[in-house]
């Protein structure tokens, strides 16, 4: 975590279900005050995300958000997401209202969702929104392109954050990935990260290796040609590497 902040301070992703909000927040504060902070970053320069564990009720969600802010020790949460659409329409909308009120009270800067399918997004947008969802964090990579969801998000000004953008390394040796990596003199991970960036998604690669964290952040200097992007777009096989609630009721 400490290395993750040091080498990519823009986005730090956490969640109630990860049981690490306190550890992540403490690491951010420790980094800010450490000699490693050579860019003199401040709290406001680091974008901290957390997520609601489950959609239950307005009151429980409101209390849960307050607890997340307290656990992190950061004073506020930059982006707070509903972690999934589970729970049904009524509970989803109640919990979204809790996010809106947390924003109004200064506990959260921006609200969004995670693992929402098109029908869940339509339902939310059709409600009496006070805050437009800024983000939908979903699993997206060349082997699970989720074109229907990503297109809907981009049409409605919702940023797509791609978790598991490297497909959890399950397709690093795929012939197409290997061939294109050689063509662009990059690693398979860098290629898959750049595919996300060229689709205007925000990839969230994960690693415990310092060298890989640095390499994953070093994706400048090349651009995937249009024909090769189409080839990668055609790799979709609906490879799900984690949970998949996008079609739940």
C-alpha positions, -999 to +999 in steps of 0.1 A: +000+000+000+027+024+010+045+018-024+012+022-042+008+057-028+044+066-035+043+056-072+007+064-081-008+090-058-038+098-080-062+071-069-062+049-038-090+023-038-105+008-006-138-005+006-157-015+037-156-051+025-118-050+022-115-042+060-086-019+053-099+016+054-079+024+086-047+009+072-051+026+039-058+060+055-029+056+079-006+048+051-017+079+031-011+101+061+023+085+069+034+090+033+023+126+032+045+134+062+075+112+051+107+121+033+095+098+004+069+125-004+093+143-028+065+161-046+052+176-014+017+161-019-010+171+004-042+152+015-062+169-013-037+156-039-046+120-031-080+107-043-093+081-017-122+058-027-143+036-004-175+017-009-206+007+009-205-030+019-242-037+013-274-019+004-296-021+035-314+011+044-309+048+045-301+050+082-277+021+082-259+034+051-257+069+066-241+055+098-218+033+077-205+062+057-197+082+088-178+051+102-158+048+070-147+085+073-137+079+109-119+047+101-098+063+073-088+092+095-086+113+064-113+138+073-134+130+042-137+105+014-131+117-021-153+091-038-178+069-022-195+041-041-224+017-037-203-014-040-230-034-058-266-033-069-276-061-046-306-055-023-332-044-048-344-011-061-358+004-029-327-002-009-304+010-037-322+043-039-323+047-002-286+041+000-280+066-028-299+092-008-275+085+021-245+091-003-261+124-014-266+135+022-230+126+030-219+148+002-241+176+014-226+173+049-190+174+036-181+138+045-179+127+009-168+148-021-182+127-050-206+097-053-207+068-076-216+031-080-199-002-087-209-033-106-241-016-118-256-028-150-275-007-175-309-013-158-296-003-124-281+029-139-313+037-157-333+032-125-309+056-106-310+083-133-348+081-135-351+088-097-352+123-082-314+127-082-297+155-064-262+142-073-254+126-106-233+094-102-198+103-113-184+068-116-193+032-123-165+009-112-168-024-131-146-053-143-134-043-177-105-057-198-101-069-234-116-103-224-146-088-208-154-056-227-189-050-213-197-027-242-233-022-234-225-009-199-195+012-209-213+028-238-243+037-216-219+052-190-201+073-216-234+085-231-245+096-197-214+113-184-204+085-160-168+077-158-159+040-162-133+028-137-120-006-147-111-029-119-092-061-127-080-044-160-053-070-163-078-099-160-059-110-129-031-122-152-052-150-166-046-140-202-011-125-201+001-153-224-027-151-249-012-151-284-027-118-294-015-101-262+019-115-265+022-105-302+011-070-297+033-066-266+063-074-287+051-050-315+048-021-291+079-031-270+058-031-238+047-056-212+013-074-216+001-055-185+011-021-201-007-031-233-039-039-214-037-008-193-033+013-225-062-004-241-083+009-212-069+044-214-076+046-252-112+037-244-112+066-219-116+043-190-097+047-157-079+015-151-072+003-115-043-022-118-033-040-086+001-053-076+021-061-045+054-058-065+071-024-064+087-030-099+053-039-114+036-009-098+063+013-114+060-005-148+021-003-147+023+034-143+048+039-171+025+037-201+035+068-220+054+067-252+032+046-274-003+044-287-022+013-299-031+016-336-068+016-345-066-018-362-050-033-332-075-018-309-102-035-329-084-068-327-082-064-289-119-054-288-127-087-304-111-108-277-142-105-255-152-139-240-171-126-209-142-136-187-153-128-152-125-129-127-145-118-096-182-114-088-207-104-114-238-086-101-246-065-132-277-085-140-292-089-105-327-076-097 
